[in-house]
Amino acid sequence: MSSIRSLIRILAVSAALTMAVGAAAGPAHASIGSVQAKLTVSPYKPGYHNVAVFGKVPMTRTEAQGLIDSGHRVTMKLWGEDTFSDDLLMGPYNATYFATDAGLEFHKVRLGIPDSVLNEDWGGDELYVGVRVQTPTGGTLRSGETNRQYGSF
């Protein structure tokens, strides 16, 4: 009977420690907001377009600089949206990012992308970019998507 009580005490202490550690770890990134990003696709020359993404992840400048200093990065993938499965068109590629008063701001501009890359299906094309703030080990801290750009490329 005493061994059962000891086991119950061990389990209770273990559960309490797990909750305490989880509570301590959770809020460390609680003030980091959601990814906000905008995609633009503009003509470059016949048969080519420029693709640009600008965005931010709201947080304090200090938090943003801490992420940069610790090796976090912002990666992107250009997707073609389809009904059943989206097509990966380009990426992953690293964005340029920096700490500002608005948070972790980032951008990536790709010039002269052939229309054959952007032409993701036989009808109208629907493009978007998936953005990830990644940890130094490749995990995802935050992720989001840009607006959709529609056209025939």
C-alpha positions in Angstrom: 0.0 0.0 0.0 2.8 2.4 0.8 4.4 1.7 -2.6 1.2 2.8 -4.3 1.1 6.0 -2.2 4.7 6.6 -3.2 4.0 6.1 -6.8 1.0 8.4 -6.6 3.2 11.1 -5.0 5.9 10.7 -7.7 3.2 11.0 -10.4 1.7 14.0 -8.8 5.1 15.7 -8.4 6.0 14.8 -12.0 2.7 16.2 -13.3 3.2 19.4 -11.4 6.8 19.8 -12.7 5.6 19.2 -16.2 2.9 21.9 -15.9 5.4 24.3 -14.3 8.0 23.8 -17.0 5.4 24.0 -19.8 4.0 27.2 -18.3 7.4 28.7 -18.1 8.3 27.8 -21.7 5.1 28.8 -23.3 5.1 32.6 -22.6 8.6 33.0 -23.8 7.3 33.7 -27.3 3.7 34.7 -26.3 4.3 38.3 -27.4 5.4 37.4 -30.9 2.6 38.0 -33.3 1.4 36.3 -36.4 3.2 36.5 -39.8 1.9 39.4 -41.9 3.1 39.4 -45.5 2.2 40.8 -48.9 3.0 39.3 -52.3 3.2 41.3 -55.5 3.7 40.0 -59.0 4.5 42.6 -61.7 5.5 42.5 -65.3 9.3 42.6 -66.0 9.6 42.1 -69.7 7.7 39.8 -72.2 7.7 36.3 -70.7 9.0 37.3 -67.3 7.6 38.8 -64.0 9.1 40.1 -60.8 7.9 38.5 -57.6 8.3 40.4 -54.3 7.3 39.6 -50.7 7.4 42.2 -47.9 6.2 41.5 -44.3 6.7 41.5 -40.6 6.2 39.5 -37.5 5.1 41.9 -34.7 7.2 41.9 -31.6 9.5 44.2 -29.8 12.8 45.2 -31.4 14.6 43.5 -28.6 12.8 40.2 -29.2 13.4 40.5 -33.0 17.1 41.1 -32.5 17.3 38.2 -30.0 15.8 35.9 -32.7 18.4 37.1 -35.2 21.3 36.8 -32.8 20.3 33.3 -31.9 20.3 32.1 -35.5 16.6 32.2 -36.4 15.8 32.8 -40.1 12.9 33.6 -42.3 12.3 31.2 -45.2 9.8 31.3 -48.1 8.3 29.1 -50.7 6.2 30.2 -53.7 3.2 28.0 -54.2 0.5 27.7 -56.9 -2.9 27.1 -55.3 -4.9 24.2 -56.6 -8.1 22.5 -55.5 -6.6 19.3 -54.3 -2.9 19.9 -53.8 -0.8 23.1 -54.1 2.2 23.1 -56.4 5.6 24.1 -55.1 6.9 26.5 -57.7 10.1 27.9 -56.0 11.9 27.6 -52.8 12.7 27.3 -50.1 14.7 30.5 -50.1 15.9 32.8 -47.4 14.5 36.3 -46.9 16.5 39.3 -45.8 15.3 40.2 -42.3 16.0 42.8 -39.6 14.8 44.1 -36.3 12.7 47.3 -36.2 10.3 49.0 -33.9 7.5 47.1 -35.8 9.1 43.7 -35.1 11.0 41.3 -37.3 10.6 42.7 -40.8 11.6 40.7 -43.9 11.5 40.9 -47.7 12.5 39.0 -50.7 12.5 40.2 -54.3 13.0 37.8 -57.2 13.5 39.6 -60.5 12.9 38.1 -64.0 11.1 34.9 -63.1 10.1 33.1 -66.3 6.4 32.9 -66.8 6.8 29.2 -67.4 7.6 28.9 -63.6 4.6 30.9 -62.6 2.2 29.2 -64.9 1.1 26.6 -62.4 -1.9 25.1 -64.3 -3.9 25.2 -67.5 -6.3 27.9 -66.4 -5.8 31.1 -64.4 -2.9 31.0 -62.0 -3.2 31.5 -58.2 0.1 32.3 -56.5 1.0 32.8 -52.8 4.0 32.5 -50.6 4.3 30.5 -47.4 6.5 32.2 -44.9 8.2 30.6 -41.9 10.2 31.9 -39.0 12.5 29.0 -38.3 14.6 28.1 -35.3 18.3 27.4 -35.7 17.5 23.7 -35.7 14.9 24.0 -38.5 11.7 24.0 -36.4 8.9 26.5 -37.1 8.4 29.3 -34.6 5.7 31.1 -36.6 4.3 30.6 -40.1 1.8 32.3 -42.4 0.8 32.9 -46.0 0.6 36.0 -48.2 -2.3 37.2 -50.1 -3.1 35.4 -53.4 -2.1 36.9 -56.7 -4.3 35.9 -59.7 -3.2 36.0 -63.3 -2.3 34.1 -66.4 1.4 33.7 -66.7 
